[in-house]
Each structure stands twice: as structure tokens, then as C-alpha cells.
């Protein structure tokens, strides 16, 4: 299988004129997106809490997390981000995809709009 990338703009707030544009590897196995700590700090993003994460090798690491706004093709949505350290992988996670109403097409590996978001039937 090939890799899927997404080009997004990341902002500290939805109307912030300061942003960074990134071409990120999509990892649907990662709940949150992992961005370099120094980049988040330059945008003015401050950690709001710490969380523990289990890595692909089974190790448990603790990292700071916060919230940013991501933009893809004119759509802006909030998402949770992890303050990645030097050896951490940088990825766009499932929470960011779902916040934007996106999914990865399993056949083509391309990003597409979700036909409908999941909800509980009432």
C-alpha cells in the first residue's frame, strides 16, 4: 500500500492570520496529529495537558497536547495535537481527518470528503 499525504494549514485560532502550511503523512492509526513542538510554539500554541501514548513498538511515552485549527480546501476545523519531540514521527491523525469530515479512500489511498459522518440512531 502507498502512503497518503494531506496538505493543511495549521493555526492557533480559526481567524489567526499567522499559519504554517504542511504536507503531512496521514496515519489513521494515530488518534491525534503530531507536530514539532518548536513549530507549535512559534504559532503561539501552549500545552493544555499531558497524555500518555502507546507507540507502534509498545513503548508508552508522555507528551504535551493542545488544540489547533486545521484548514483543508477552505474548510477549517479544530483538532487536538501532540507536541512531538525530535525522534517522534510527524503525522496527521484520525481526529483531524474526522474534524474536517474527511476519510482515506481505501482503494485509491486519496483523501476524500466523507459521504456522511457516523452518528447513533435515535
C-alpha positions, -999 to +999 in steps of 0.1 A: +000+000+000+011+035-007+013+064+017-013+092+018-004+128+024-026+158+031-016+195+027-031+215+055-027+250+071-023+250+109-033+280+130-036+287+167-071+301+163-096+300+134-091+337+124-054+338+131-035+352+100-003+335+111-003+299+099+021+272+087+014+251+056+024+214+059+023+184+037+017+156+063+017+119+062-018+106+071-019+080+098-054+067+106-039+045+133-029+077+152-057+093+172-041+128+172-018+147+149+019+150+159+036+183+151+070+196+160+070+213+194+090+243+181+065+249+153+036+249+177+054+273+200+061+296+171+024+297+163+017+306+199+001+272+208+005+264+245+002+229+260-031+223+279-024+189+294-002+158+292-012+125+278+003+090+275+006+073+241+015+037+232+039+036+203+040+011+175+068-007+194+046-009+225+065+017+245+045+043+264+055+079+261+041+110+277+037+142+256+021+176+260-011+181+239-031+212+229-056+223+203-052+240+169-073+247+138-065+230+106-076+241+071-080+219+041-095+231+008-112+261+025-127+241+054-114+249+089-119+227+120-104+223+155-083+193+163-060+180+191-023+180+185+007+164+203+039+183+209+063+160+191+099+156+202+129+152+179+126+115+173+088+114+171+070+108+138+051+137+124+017+126+112-019+139+106-041+117+127-077+104+126-091+132+149-080+158+124-095+139+094-128+134+112-129+170+124-127+181+087-152+155+076-126+136+056-116+100+051-090+080+032-104+061+002-093+025+008-089+018-030-071+048-042-055+060-009-066+095-017-083+120+008-120+125+001-150+141+018-169+116+039-203+108+025-218+111+060-204+113+095-212+085+119-240+090+145-261+070+168-295+062+155-322+077+178 
